[in-house]
C-alpha cells in the first residue's frame, strides 16, 4: 500500500487471503488494520459463510468491528466474496487459560509484536501466543489467528 507519507507491504501465505484482504478494505470505514484483524480472527471461508448467512455476530468477534460496521460489511460484501471453498469451519481455539511460560521468541515474538500493534497489552499478547503456539507448530499465521481468538474482545 502506498500513501503520501508511507509505503506499507502486506504479505499473506495464500493468494486467497490477499484477495479477501483487498475486498474487505473496499468496505467504507475499513482500512488495512481492521482488514488484517478480520483475517486473523476469521479465515476467508469463515468470512464468506458469515457474510452469506448475514451472521453479524460472527463478524463482530473481530476487534474494532461493531454491529453497525459488521452489518455494512454484510451488505457491501454479499456479492463480492463468492462461495466458501472449505467444507468444515476452521478449528476453534482452546478456551483454557494461558499457561505462563518463557517469553516467546522468533516467529512467536513477531506474532506478539503484531498483537501489540493491534492494541493488546504485551503481557496478554505474550500469554496468548505462548498458550497456542505449541498446538499450531509455531506457524505464525495459525498462531496469530488462535491467539486473537483466545484474546477475544479483551483489551
NULOPA-558704 format. One record per atom (N, C-alpha, C, O): residue in one letter; z negated, y, x; atom name. Coordinates in steps of 0.02 Angstrom, whole numbers, plus 50000, padded with zeros to 5 digits. Example, Ala and Ser with C-alpha at 12.3 -4.5 7.8 and 13.67 -1.06 7.14 Angstrom:
REM NULOPA-558704
{rec "A" {49610 49716 50660} "N"}
{rec "A" {49610 49775 50615} "CA"}
{rec "A" {49610 49835 50660} "C"}
{rec "A" {49577 49834 50712} "O"}
{rec "S" {49646 49888 50642} "N"}
{rec "S" {49643 49947 50684} "CA"}
{rec "S" {49606 50002 50645} "C"}
{rec "S" {49598 50057 50670} "O"}
REM end
This chain:
REM NULOPA-558704
{rec "X" {50000 49942 50043} "N"}
{rec "X" {50000 50000 50000} "CA"}
{rec "X" {50000 50061 50045} "C"}
{rec "X" {49960 50066 50092} "O"}
{rec "X" {50044 50108 50032} "N"}
{rec "X" {50049 50168 50072} "CA"}
{rec "X" {50030 50228 50028} "C"}
{rec "X" {50056 50237 49973} "O"}
{rec "X" {49984 50267 50054} "N"}
{rec "X" {49964 50329 50021} "CA"}
{rec "X" {49969 50385 50070} "C"}
{rec "X" {49981 50374 50130} "O"}
{rec "X" {49960 50445 50046} "N"}
{rec "X" {49963 50504 50089} "CA"}
{rec "X" {49915 50499 50148} "C"}
{rec "X" {49932 50516 50204} "O"}
{rec "X" {49854 50475 50134} "N"}
{rec "X" {49802 50475 50184} "CA"}
{rec "X" {49785 50407 50212} "C"}
{rec "X" {49739 50401 50254} "O"}
{rec "X" {49820 50354 50191} "N"}
{rec "X" {49803 50288 50217} "CA"}
{rec "X" {49861 50239 50211} "C"}
{rec "X" {49906 50247 50170} "O"}
{rec "X" {49858 50189 50251} "N"}
{rec "X" {49904 50132 50248} "CA"}
{rec "X" {49860 50071 50243} "C"}
{rec "X" {49824 50055 50291} "O"}
{rec "X" {49863 50035 50187} "N"}
{rec "X" {49819 49979 50175} "CA"}
{rec "X" {49861 49917 50165} "C"}
{rec "X" {49910 49917 50128} "O"}
{rec "X" {49841 49863 50198} "N"}
{rec "X" {49876 49800 50194} "CA"}
{rec "X" {49833 49750 50156} "C"}
{rec "X" {49775 49740 50173} "O"}
{rec "X" {49861 49718 50105} "N"}
{rec "X" {49826 49666 50067} "CA"}
{rec "X" {49864 49601 50078} "C"}
{rec "X" {49925 49599 50075} "O"}
{rec "X" {49827 49547 50091} "N"}
{rec "X" {49858 49482 50101} "CA"}
{rec "X" {49826 49430 50057} "C"}
{rec "X" {49766 49433 50042} "O"}
{rec "X" {49866 49381 50037} "N"}
{rec "X" {49842 49328 49993} "CA"}
{rec "X" {49868 49261 50018} "C"}
{rec "X" {49923 49258 50047} "O"}
{rec "X" {49830 49208 50006} "N"}
{rec "X" {49852 49142 50030} "CA"}
{rec "X" {49914 49115 49994} "C"}
{rec "X" {49951 49074 50022} "O"}
{rec "X" {49925 49136 49931} "N"}
{rec "X" {49982 49111 49893} "CA"}
{rec "X" {50022 49169 49864} "C"}
{rec "X" {49992 49219 49843} "O"}
{rec "X" {50088 49163 49862} "N"}
{rec "X" {50130 49216 49834} "CA"}
{rec "X" {50113 49232 49761} "C"}
{rec "X" {50120 49289 49739} "O"}
{rec "X" {50090 49182 49724} "N"}
{rec "X" {50071 49192 49654} "CA"}
{rec "X" {50015 49244 49648} "C"}
{rec "X" {50016 49286 49603} "O"}
{rec "X" {49967 49242 49694} "N"}
{rec "X" {49912 49290 49693} "CA"}
{rec "X" {49937 49360 49708} "C"}
{rec "X" {49913 49409 49680} "O"}
{rec "X" {49984 49366 49754} "N"}
{rec "X" {50013 49431 49770} "CA"}
{rec "X" {50046 49462 49708} "C"}
{rec "X" {50036 49521 49694} "O"}
{rec "X" {50084 49421 49673} "N"}
{rec "X" {50119 49446 49613} "CA"}
{rec "X" {50069 49467 49559} "C"}
{rec "X" {50078 49519 49528} "O"}
{rec "X" {50018 49426 49548} "N"}
{rec "X" {49967 49443 49497} "CA"}
{rec "X" {49930 49507 49517} "C"}
{rec "X" {49915 49549 49475} "O"}
{rec "X" {49915 49514 49582} "N"}
{rec "X" {49883 49575 49608} "CA"}
{rec "X" {49924 49637 49590} "C"}
{rec "X" {49897 49687 49566} "O"}
{rec "X" {49989 49633 49601} "N"}
{rec "X" {50033 49690 49585} "CA"}
{rec "X" {50035 49704 49510} "C"}
{rec "X" {50033 49761 49488} "O"}
{rec "X" {50040 49651 49471} "N"}
{rec "X" {50044 49659 49398} "CA"}
{rec "X" {49979 49689 49371} "C"}
{rec "X" {49981 49733 49328} "O"}
{rec "X" {49922 49665 49394} "N"}
{rec "X" {49857 49689 49370} "CA"}
{rec "X" {49850 49764 49386} "C"}
{rec "X" {49822 49801 49345} "O"}
{rec "X" {49873 49785 49444} "N"}
{rec "X" {49869 49856 49462} "CA"}
{rec "X" {49911 49900 49417} "C"}
{rec "X" {49900 49961 49413} "O"}
{rec "X" {49960 49871 49383} "N"}
{rec "X" {50002 49912 49339} "CA"}
{rec "X" {49965 49934 49275} "C"}
{rec "X" {49989 49978 49240} "O"}
{rec "X" {49908 49903 49261} "N"}
{rec "X" {49868 49922 49203} "CA"}
{rec "X" {49837 49990 49217} "C"}
{rec "X" {49809 50001 49271} "O"}
{rec "X" {49842 50034 49169} "N"}
{rec "X" {49815 50102 49179} "CA"}
{rec "X" {49740 50099 49192} "C"}
{rec "X" {49703 50068 49154} "O"}
{rec "X" {49719 50132 49246} "N"}
{rec "X" {49648 50135 49263} "CA"}
{rec "X" {49626 50080 49311} "C"}
{rec "X" {49567 50077 49329} "O"}
{rec "X" {49671 50037 49332} "N"}
{rec "X" {49653 49983 49379} "CA"}
{rec "X" {49690 49994 49445} "C"}
{rec "X" {49751 49998 49447} "O"}
{rec "X" {49650 49998 49498} "N"}
{rec "X" {49678 50006 49565} "CA"}
{rec "X" {49669 49942 49605} "C"}
{rec "X" {49651 49890 49578} "O"}
{rec "X" {49683 49946 49670} "N"}
{rec "X" {49679 49886 49712} "CA"}
{rec "X" {49610 49856 49716} "C"}
{rec "X" {49603 49795 49719} "O"}
{rec "X" {49558 49896 49717} "N"}
{rec "X" {49489 49870 49722} "CA"}
{rec "X" {49472 49826 49662} "C"}
{rec "X" {49446 49771 49671} "O"}
{rec "X" {49487 49849 49603} "N"}
{rec "X" {49473 49810 49542} "CA"}
{rec "X" {49520 49750 49538} "C"}
{rec "X" {49498 49696 49518} "O"}
{rec "X" {49583 49759 49557} "N"}
{rec "X" {49630 49703 49556} "CA"}
{rec "X" {49606 49647 49603} "C"}
{rec "X" {49612 49588 49586} "O"}
{rec "X" {49580 49665 49661} "N"}
{rec "X" {49553 49615 49707} "CA"}
{rec "X" {49493 49580 49676} "C"}
{rec "X" {49485 49519 49683} "O"}
{rec "X" {49450 49618 49643} "N"}
{rec "X" {49391 49589 49612} "CA"}
{rec "X" {49412 49540 49556} "C"}
{rec "X" {49381 49488 49548} "O"}
{rec "X" {49464 49558 49519} "N"}
{rec "X" {49488 49513 49466} "CA"}
{rec "X" {49510 49447 49496} "C"}
{rec "X" {49492 49394 49471} "O"}
{rec "X" {49549 49450 49551} "N"}
{rec "X" {49573 49389 49582} "CA"}
{rec "X" {49518 49350 49618} "C"}
{rec "X" {49524 49290 49629} "O"}
{rec "X" {49464 49384 49635} "N"}
{rec "X" {49408 49350 49667} "CA"}
{rec "X" {49367 49311 49615} "C"}
{rec "X" {49339 49258 49631} "O"}
{rec "X" {49364 49337 49554} "N"}
{rec "X" {49325 49305 49502} "CA"}
{rec "X" {49367 49255 49462} "C"}
{rec "X" {49342 49202 49444} "O"}
{rec "X" {49430 49272 49449} "N"}
{rec "X" {49473 49230 49409} "CA"}
{rec "X" {49534 49209 49449} "C"}
{rec "X" {49564 49250 49484} "O"}
{rec "X" {49553 49146 49445} "N"}
{rec "X" {49616 49125 49476} "CA"}
{rec "X" {49673 49154 49435} "C"}
{rec "X" {49662 49174 49377} "O"}
{rec "X" {49733 49157 49462} "N"}
{rec "X" {49789 49183 49422} "CA"}
{rec "X" {49797 49145 49355} "C"}
{rec "X" {49811 49176 49304} "O"}
{rec "X" {49787 49079 49356} "N"}
{rec "X" {49793 49041 49294} "CA"}
{rec "X" {49736 49055 49246} "C"}
{rec "X" {49746 49058 49185} "O"}
{rec "X" {49675 49065 49272} "N"}
{rec "X" {49619 49083 49229} "CA"}
{rec "X" {49632 49150 49195} "C"}
{rec "X" {49618 49159 49136} "O"}
{rec "X" {49660 49197 49233} "N"}
{rec "X" {49676 49263 49204} "CA"}
{rec "X" {49730 49256 49152} "C"}
{rec "X" {49727 49287 49099} "O"}
{rec "X" {49781 49216 49166} "N"}
{rec "X" {49835 49205 49117} "CA"}
{rec "X" {49807 49176 49052} "C"}
{rec "X" {49824 49198 48997} "O"}
{rec "X" {49763 49126 49059} "N"}
{rec "X" {49733 49095 48999} "CA"}
{rec "X" {49691 49146 48961} "C"}
{rec "X" {49694 49148 48899} "O"}
{rec "X" {49652 49185 48996} "N"}
{rec "X" {49609 49235 48963} "CA"}
{rec "X" {49650 49287 48926} "C"}
{rec "X" {49633 49306 48871} "O"}
{rec "X" {49704 49310 48957} "N"}
{rec "X" {49747 49360 48925} "CA"}
{rec "X" {49782 49329 48865} "C"}
{rec "X" {49785 49360 48812} "O"}
{rec "X" {49809 49268 48872} "N"}
{rec "X" {49843 49235 48817} "CA"}
{rec "X" {49797 49223 48758} "C"}
{rec "X" {49817 49229 48700} "O"}
{rec "X" {49733 49206 48773} "N"}
{rec "X" {49684 49193 48720} "CA"}
{rec "X" {49648 49256 48697} "C"}
{rec "X" {49605 49253 48652} "O"}
{rec "X" {49666 49313 48727} "N"}
{rec "X" {49633 49377 48713} "CA"}
{rec "X" {49557 49370 48723} "C"}
{rec "X" {49518 49395 48684} "O"}
{rec "X" {49539 49335 48776} "N"}
{rec "X" {49469 49321 48793} "CA"}
{rec "X" {49441 49378 48836} "C"}
{rec "X" {49438 49373 48897} "O"}
{rec "X" {49420 49432 48803} "N"}
{rec "X" {49395 49491 48837} "CA"}
{rec "X" {49331 49474 48876} "C"}
{rec "X" {49319 49502 48929} "O"}
{rec "X" {49290 49429 48849} "N"}
{rec "X" {49226 49412 48881} "CA"}
{rec "X" {49238 49382 48951} "C"}
{rec "X" {49201 49399 48998} "O"}
{rec "X" {49287 49339 48958} "N"}
{rec "X" {49302 49310 49023} "CA"}
{rec "X" {49324 49363 49073} "C"}
{rec "X" {49303 49362 49130} "O"}
{rec "X" {49364 49409 49051} "N"}
{rec "X" {49389 49462 49095} "CA"}
{rec "X" {49333 49509 49116} "C"}
{rec "X" {49333 49535 49172} "O"}
{rec "X" {49285 49521 49072} "N"}
{rec "X" {49230 49567 49088} "CA"}
{rec "X" {49180 49537 49138} "C"}
{rec "X" {49134 49571 49159} "O"}
{rec "X" {49188 49473 49156} "N"}
{rec "X" {49146 49445 49209} "CA"}
{rec "X" {49161 49479 49276} "C"}
{rec "X" {49120 49475 49323} "O"}
{rec "X" {49218 49510 49281} "N"}
{rec "X" {49237 49545 49342} "CA"}
{rec "X" {49197 49609 49349} "C"}
{rec "X" {49195 49650 49302} "O"}
{rec "X" {49164 49619 49406} "N"}
{rec "X" {49126 49681 49416} "CA"}
{rec "X" {49173 49741 49412} "C"}
{rec "X" {49227 49742 49442} "O"}
{rec "X" {49152 49792 49374} "N"}
{rec "X" {49192 49852 49368} "CA"}
{rec "X" {49237 49853 49307} "C"}
{rec "X" {49270 49903 49293} "O"}
{rec "X" {49239 49797 49270} "N"}
{rec "X" {49281 49794 49210} "CA"}
{rec "X" {49236 49785 49149} "C"}
{rec "X" {49200 49735 49144} "O"}
{rec "X" {49238 49833 49105} "N"}
{rec "X" {49200 49830 49043} "CA"}
{rec "X" {49245 49807 48986} "C"}
{rec "X" {49304 49792 48997} "O"}
{rec "X" {49218 49805 48926} "N"}
{rec "X" {49257 49781 48869} "CA"}
{rec "X" {49320 49823 48854} "C"}
{rec "X" {49372 49795 48835} "O"}
{rec "X" {49316 49888 48862} "N"}
{rec "X" {49374 49930 48847} "CA"}
{rec "X" {49431 49917 48896} "C"}
{rec "X" {49489 49911 48876} "O"}
{rec "X" {49415 49913 48960} "N"}
{rec "X" {49466 49901 49011} "CA"}
{rec "X" {49494 49830 49002} "C"}
{rec "X" {49554 49819 49010} "O"}
{rec "X" {49450 49782 48987} "N"}
{rec "X" {49473 49714 48976} "CA"}
{rec "X" {49521 49710 48917} "C"}
{rec "X" {49571 49675 48920} "O"}
{rec "X" {49505 49746 48864} "N"}
{rec "X" {49550 49747 48806} "CA"}
{rec "X" {49617 49779 48824} "C"}
{rec "X" {49669 49756 48802} "O"}
{rec "X" {49615 49832 48864} "N"}
{rec "X" {49677 49865 48887} "CA"}
{rec "X" {49718 49816 48930} "C"}
{rec "X" {49779 49813 48924} "O"}
{rec "X" {49683 49777 48972} "N"}
{rec "X" {49718 49727 49013} "CA"}
{rec "X" {49753 49676 48968} "C"}
{rec "X" {49811 49658 48981} "O"}
{rec "X" {49718 49652 48917} "N"}
{rec "X" {49748 49603 48871} "CA"}
{rec "X" {49811 49632 48840} "C"}
{rec "X" {49863 49598 48837} "O"}
{rec "X" {49806 49693 48816} "N"}
{rec "X" {49864 49724 48783} "CA"}
{rec "X" {49923 49736 48830} "C"}
{rec "X" {49980 49722 48813} "O"}
{rec "X" {49908 49761 48890} "N"}
{rec "X" {49961 49778 48937} "CA"}
{rec "X" {49990 49719 48975} "C"}
{rec "X" {50047 49721 48999} "O"}
{rec "X" {49951 49665 48982} "N"}
{rec "X" {49973 49608 49022} "CA"}
{rec "X" {49999 49550 48981} "C"}
{rec "X" {50026 49502 49009} "O"}
{rec "X" {49990 49552 48917} "N"}
{rec "X" {50006 49495 48874} "CA"}
{rec "X" {50075 49465 48888} "C"}
{rec "X" {50081 49404 48894} "O"}
{rec "X" {50126 49506 48893} "N"}
{rec "X" {50194 49481 48903} "CA"}
{rec "X" {50216 49481 48976} "C"}
{rec "X" {50273 49463 48991} "O"}
{rec "X" {50172 49502 49022} "N"}
{rec "X" {50193 49510 49091} "CA"}
{rec "X" {50169 49456 49138} "C"}
{rec "X" {50200 49446 49191} "O"}
{rec "X" {50116 49420 49122} "N"}
{rec "X" {50088 49370 49167} "CA"}
{rec "X" {50121 49302 49163} "C"}
{rec "X" {50121 49265 49212} "O"}
{rec "X" {50149 49284 49106} "N"}
{rec "X" {50180 49218 49099} "CA"}
{rec "X" {50128 49166 49082} "C"}
{rec "X" {50068 49182 49076} "O"}
{rec "X" {50150 49104 49073} "N"}
{rec "X" {50103 49050 49054} "CA"}
{rec "X" {50065 49024 49114} "C"}
{rec "X" {50087 49031 49171} "O"}
{rec "X" {50007 48994 49101} "N"}
{rec "X" {49967 48963 49154} "CA"}
{rec "X" {50003 48902 49180} "C"}
{rec "X" {50037 48867 49143} "O"}
{rec "X" {49996 48889 49246} "N"}
{rec "X" {50030 48832 49276} "CA"}
{rec "X" {49985 48773 49288} "C"}
{rec "X" {50008 48716 49291} "O"}
{rec "X" {49919 48784 49294} "N"}
{rec "X" {49871 48730 49305} "CA"}
{rec "X" {49851 48701 49238} "C"}
{rec "X" {49855 48735 49186} "O"}
{rec "X" {49829 48639 49238} "N"}
{rec "X" {49805 48607 49177} "CA"}
{rec "X" {49732 48621 49165} "C"}
{rec "X" {49711 48637 49110} "O"}
{rec "X" {49692 48615 49219} "N"}
{rec "X" {49620 48625 49212} "CA"}
{rec "X" {49599 48691 49243} "C"}
{rec "X" {49628 48712 49293} "O"}
{rec "X" {49549 48725 49214} "N"}
{rec "X" {49524 48787 49244} "CA"}
{rec "X" {49492 48772 49311} "C"}
{rec "X" {49473 48715 49326} "O"}
{rec "X" {49487 48824 49352} "N"}
{rec "X" {49458 48815 49419} "CA"}
{rec "X" {49385 48796 49414} "C"}
{rec "X" {49352 48807 49363} "O"}
{rec "X" {49360 48766 49468} "N"}
{rec "X" {49291 48741 49467} "CA"}
{rec "X" {49241 48798 49460} "C"}
{rec "X" {49252 48853 49485} "O"}
{rec "X" {49187 48783 49425} "N"}
{rec "X" {49135 48834 49416} "CA"}
{rec "X" {49088 48832 49475} "C"}
{rec "X" {49076 48779 49504} "O"}
{rec "X" {49062 48888 49492} "N"}
{rec "X" {49015 48892 49549} "CA"}
{rec "X" {48947 48864 49527} "C"}
{rec "X" {48930 48864 49468} "O"}
{rec "X" {48910 48841 49575} "N"}
{rec "X" {48844 48815 49560} "CA"}
{rec "X" {48799 48871 49536} "C"}
{rec "X" {48807 48929 49557} "O"}
{rec "X" {48752 48854 49493} "N"}
{rec "X" {48708 48906 49466} "CA"}
{rec "X" {48640 48905 49500} "C"}
{rec "X" {48596 48943 49481} "O"}
{rec "X" {48631 48862 49549} "N"}
{rec "X" {48567 48858 49584} "CA"}
{rec "X" {48555 48921 49625} "C"}
{rec "X" {48602 48957 49643} "O"}
{rec "X" {48493 48934 49641} "N"}
{rec "X" {48476 48993 49681} "CA"}
{rec "X" {48499 48982 49753} "C"}
{rec "X" {48495 48927 49779} "O"}
{rec "X" {48525 49036 49784} "N"}
{rec "X" {48549 49029 49852} "CA"}
{rec "X" {48491 49013 49900} "C"}
{rec "X" {48437 49043 49895} "O"}
{rec "X" {48503 48967 49945} "N"}
{rec "X" {48452 48948 49993} "CA"}
{rec "X" {48456 48994 50054} "C"}
{rec "X" {48511 49004 50080} "O"}
{rec "X" {48401 49022 50076} "N"}
{rec "X" {48404 49064 50134} "CA"}
{rec "X" {48421 49022 50195} "C"}
{rec "X" {48395 48967 50204} "O"}
{rec "X" {48465 49049 50237} "N"}
{rec "X" {48485 49013 50298} "CA"}
{rec "X" {48505 49065 50350} "C"}
{rec "X" {48496 49125 50340} "O"}
{rec "X" {48533 49040 50405} "N"}
{rec "X" {48556 49085 50457} "CA"}
{rec "X" {48610 49131 50429} "C"}
{rec "X" {48644 49114 50382} "O"}
{rec "X" {48616 49190 50459} "N"}
{rec "X" {48665 49237 50434} "CA"}
{rec "X" {48735 49210 50445} "C"}
{rec "X" {48748 49178 50496} "O"}
{rec "X" {48781 49222 50398} "N"}
{rec "X" {48849 49196 50403} "CA"}
{rec "X" {48885 49223 50464} "C"}
{rec "X" {48872 49279 50486} "O"}
{rec "X" {48930 49182 50492} "N"}
{rec "X" {48969 49205 50549} "CA"}
{rec "X" {49042 49187 50538} "C"}
{rec "X" {49058 49148 50492} "O"}
{rec "X" {49086 49214 50578} "N"}
{rec "X" {49157 49200 50574} "CA"}
{rec "X" {49186 49223 50508} "C"}
{rec "X" {49176 49280 50487} "O"}
{rec "X" {49224 49178 50477} "N"}
{rec "X" {49258 49195 50414} "CA"}
{rec "X" {49207 49211 50359} "C"}
{rec "X" {49219 49253 50316} "O"}
{rec "X" {49149 49177 50360} "N"}
{rec "X" {49097 49190 50310} "CA"}
{rec "X" {49071 49261 50317} "C"}
{rec "X" {49056 49294 50267} "O"}
{rec "X" {49065 49286 50378} "N"}
{rec "X" {49043 49355 50389} "CA"}
{rec "X" {49094 49404 50360} "C"}
{rec "X" {49076 49457 50334} "O"}
{rec "X" {49159 49386 50365} "N"}
{rec "X" {49211 49428 50335} "CA"}
{rec "X" {49204 49431 50260} "C"}
{rec "X" {49215 49483 50229} "O"}
{rec "X" {49186 49375 50230} "N"}
{rec "X" {49176 49372 50157} "CA"}
{rec "X" {49116 49416 50138} "C"}
{rec "X" {49119 49452 50088} "O"}
{rec "X" {49062 49413 50177} "N"}
{rec "X" {49004 49456 50164} "CA"}
{rec "X" {49025 49529 50168} "C"}
{rec "X" {49005 49569 50125} "O"}
{rec "X" {49064 49546 50218} "N"}
{rec "X" {49088 49615 50225} "CA"}
{rec "X" {49130 49636 50165} "C"}
{rec "X" {49125 49693 50142} "O"}
{rec "X" {49172 49591 50140} "N"}
{rec "X" {49212 49607 50081} "CA"}
{rec "X" {49168 49619 50020} "C"}
{rec "X" {49181 49665 49981} "O"}
{rec "X" {49116 49578 50011} "N"}
{rec "X" {49071 49587 49955} "CA"}
{rec "X" {49033 49653 49960} "C"}
{rec "X" {49024 49688 49910} "O"}
{rec "X" {49012 49671 50020} "N"}
{rec "X" {48978 49735 50030} "CA"}
{rec "X" {49026 49791 50013} "C"}
{rec "X" {49006 49841 49983} "O"}
{rec "X" {49089 49784 50032} "N"}
{rec "X" {49140 49834 50016} "CA"}
{rec "X" {49151 49841 49941} "C"}
{rec "X" {49171 49894 49917} "O"}
{rec "X" {49139 49787 49904} "N"}
{rec "X" {49146 49789 49832} "CA"}
{rec "X" {49083 49815 49797} "C"}
{rec "X" {49082 49823 49736} "O"}
{rec "X" {49030 49828 49837} "N"}
{rec "X" {48971 49860 49808} "CA"}
{rec "X" {48907 49819 49807} "C"}
{rec "X" {48856 49845 49784} "O"}
{rec "X" {48907 49757 49830} "N"}
{rec "X" {48845 49718 49829} "CA"}
{rec "X" {48804 49733 49891} "C"}
{rec "X" {48832 49749 49944} "O"}
{rec "X" {48738 49728 49885} "N"}
{rec "X" {48696 49737 49944} "CA"}
{rec "X" {48709 49681 49995} "C"}
{rec "X" {48724 49625 49976} "O"}
{rec "X" {48704 49698 50059} "N"}
{rec "X" {48721 49650 50111} "CA"}
{rec "X" {48678 49587 50106} "C"}
{rec "X" {48703 49531 50115} "O"}
{rec "X" {48614 49595 50093} "N"}
{rec "X" {48569 49537 50089} "CA"}
{rec "X" {48589 49489 50033} "C"}
{rec "X" {48591 49429 50043} "O"}
{rec "X" {48605 49516 49974} "N"}
{rec "X" {48627 49475 49918} "CA"}
{rec "X" {48694 49442 49932} "C"}
{rec "X" {48704 49384 49915} "O"}
{rec "X" {48740 49479 49963} "N"}
{rec "X" {48805 49452 49980} "CA"}
{rec "X" {48799 49395 50030} "C"}
{rec "X" {48831 49343 50022} "O"}
{rec "X" {48757 49404 50081} "N"}
{rec "X" {48748 49352 50132} "CA"}
{rec "X" {48717 49290 50101} "C"}
{rec "X" {48737 49234 50117} "O"}
{rec "X" {48668 49299 50057} "N"}
{rec "X" {48636 49241 50025} "CA"}
{rec "X" {48686 49203 49981} "C"}
{rec "X" {48686 49142 49981} "O"}
{rec "X" {48728 49239 49944} "N"}
{rec "X" {48777 49207 49901} "CA"}
{rec "X" {48828 49168 49943} "C"}
{rec "X" {48846 49112 49925} "O"}
{rec "X" {48852 49198 49997} "N"}
{rec "X" {48901 49165 50040} "CA"}
{rec "X" {48870 49103 50072} "C"}
{rec "X" {48902 49050 50074} "O"}
{rec "X" {48809 49108 50096} "N"}
{rec "X" {48775 49051 50126} "CA"}
{rec "X" {48768 48994 50076} "C"}
{rec "X" {48775 48936 50094} "O"}
{rec "X" {48753 49011 50014} "N"}
{rec "X" {48742 48960 49963} "CA"}
{rec "X" {48806 48922 49945} "C"}
{rec "X" {48802 48863 49927} "O"}
{rec "X" {48864 48954 49949} "N"}
{rec "X" {48926 48921 49926} "CA"}
{rec "X" {48974 48902 49982} "C"}
{rec "X" {49021 48864 49969} "O"}
{rec "X" {48964 48926 50043} "N"}
{rec "X" {49012 48915 50097} "CA"}
{rec "X" {49023 48842 50114} "C"}
{rec "X" {49080 48820 50123} "O"}
{rec "X" {48969 48804 50118} "N"}
{rec "X" {48975 48734 50137} "CA"}
{rec "X" {49016 48693 50088} "C"}
{rec "X" {49059 48653 50107} "O"}
{rec "X" {49003 48703 50023} "N"}
{rec "X" {49038 48663 49973} "CA"}
{rec "X" {49112 48683 49967} "C"}
{rec "X" {49150 48646 49936} "O"}
{rec "X" {49131 48739 49995} "N"}
{rec "X" {49201 48761 49993} "CA"}
{rec "X" {49232 48759 50063} "C"}
{rec "X" {49282 48793 50076} "O"}
{rec "X" {49203 48720 50107} "N"}
{rec "X" {49229 48709 50175} "CA"}
{rec "X" {49242 48773 50213} "C"}
{rec "X" {49287 48777 50255} "O"}
{rec "X" {49204 48825 50198} "N"}
{rec "X" {49208 48889 50232} "CA"}
{rec "X" {49277 48921 50227} "C"}
{rec "X" {49295 48963 50269} "O"}
{rec "X" {49317 48902 50176} "N"}
{rec "X" {49383 48932 50165} "CA"}
{rec "X" {49371 49000 50133} "C"}
{rec "X" {49344 49003 50078} "O"}
{rec "X" {49391 49055 50166} "N"}
{rec "X" {49372 49122 50144} "CA"}
{rec "X" {49389 49138 50071} "C"}
{rec "X" {49347 49167 50036} "O"}
{rec "X" {49448 49121 50048} "N"}
{rec "X" {49466 49136 49978} "CA"}
{rec "X" {49421 49101 49928} "C"}
{rec "X" {49397 49131 49880} "O"}
{rec "X" {49410 49037 49940} "N"}
{rec "X" {49367 48998 49894} "CA"}
{rec "X" {49295 49021 49898} "C"}
{rec "X" {49260 49024 49848} "O"}
{rec "X" {49272 49037 49959} "N"}
{rec "X" {49203 49060 49968} "CA"}
{rec "X" {49193 49127 49932} "C"}
{rec "X" {49142 49138 49899} "O"}
{rec "X" {49242 49172 49939} "N"}
{rec "X" {49237 49237 49905} "CA"}
{rec "X" {49233 49229 49830} "C"}
{rec "X" {49191 49259 49797} "O"}
{rec "X" {49277 49187 49802} "N"}
{rec "X" {49277 49177 49729} "CA"}
{rec "X" {49210 49148 49706} "C"}
{rec "X" {49180 49173 49658} "O"}
{rec "X" {49186 49097 49741} "N"}
{rec "X" {49123 49065 49722} "CA"}
{rec "X" {49064 49113 49730} "C"}
{rec "X" {49019 49114 49688} "O"}
{rec "X" {49064 49152 49783} "N"}
{rec "X" {49009 49200 49793} "CA"}
{rec "X" {49010 49253 49738} "C"}
{rec "X" {48957 49272 49714} "O"}
{rec "X" {49069 49276 49719} "N"}
{rec "X" {49073 49325 49665} "CA"}
{rec "X" {49048 49295 49599} "C"}
{rec "X" {49013 49328 49560} "O"}
{rec "X" {49066 49233 49587} "N"}
{rec "X" {49041 49200 49526} "CA"}
{rec "X" {48965 49195 49527} "C"}
{rec "X" {48932 49206 49476} "O"}
{rec "X" {48937 49177 49585} "N"}
{rec "X" {48865 49169 49589} "CA"}
{rec "X" {48828 49236 49583} "C"}
{rec "X" {48773 49241 49556} "O"}
{rec "X" {48860 49289 49609} "N"}
{rec "X" {48830 49355 49604} "CA"}
{rec "X" {48835 49382 49533} "C"}
{rec "X" {48793 49421 49511} "O"}
{rec "X" {48887 49361 49497} "N"}
{rec "X" {48897 49384 49429} "CA"}
{rec "X" {48901 49460 49426} "C"}
{rec "X" {48934 49490 49469} "O"}
{rec "X" {48870 49490 49379} "N"}
{rec "X" {48872 49563 49372} "CA"}
{rec "X" {48816 49598 49407} "C"}
{rec "X" {48811 49660 49402} "O"}
{rec "X" {48773 49563 49444} "N"}
{rec "X" {48715 49594 49477} "CA"}
{rec "X" {48737 49638 49535} "C"}
{rec "X" {48780 49618 49575} "O"}
{rec "X" {48709 49696 49540} "N"}
{rec "X" {48724 49741 49595} "CA"}
{rec "X" {48660 49772 49620} "C"}
{rec "X" {48661 49812 49666} "O"}
REM end
